[in-house]
Amino acid sequence: MERTAALEERLARVERALARWRRAAAGAAALALALVLTGQGGGPVTVAAERIVLRDGEGRERLVMAVDGEGAATLALRDEAGQERVGLSLDRAGMAGFTLLAADGGARAGFVLTGDGVPAIGLHDAQGRSVLAIGVNDQGVPFIGINDPRGVTRGAWAVGADGKAQLVFFDGQGHVRRRVGED
């Protein structure tokens, strides 16, 4: 019985010591990371590359950062099959974009901010056609547009500079057929 108690006490001391070592190692790692992140770990570090790839444990590209031949900075998140599913870009003109893609590579949703600061959100069907757009037009008027299966705008809701709401219906060629607005 005494021997069992002594072994249990010794095991408890070893476990406490191991826990202290783990905390010390975690603290040292956190301190080292803090030093690197604050630039105190031997000066600033610069990594220069035209393309940076992160791979998963199987060697598949999962994240790719690059600058393309036209000067656009891009970031692509890829699924296990290597297909881009999320894209982020900034071109030379200052247009920023965020795109969500389906497994087949087709864009399904996107958010764009032009170099002039004009935002737009778009939803696309499985064939890549725009079906819904939300944004601000070149006159600063916010709008929601609904498109037919061919991508032609058939209806829009907007609030004009005068603050009045307006519904606009279009024919199959995109011509205004009817306007309904506040009086």
Secondary structure, DSSP 8 states (H G I E B T S, - for coil): -HHHHHHHHHHHHHHHHHHHHHHHHHHHHHHHHHHHHTTTTTS------SEEEEE-TTS-EEEEEEE-TTS-EEEEEE-TTS-EEEEEEE-TT--EEEEEE-TTS-EEEEEEE-TT--EEEEEE-TTS-EEEEEEE-TTS-EEEEEE-TTS-EEEEEEE-TTS-EEEEEE-TTS-EEEEEE--
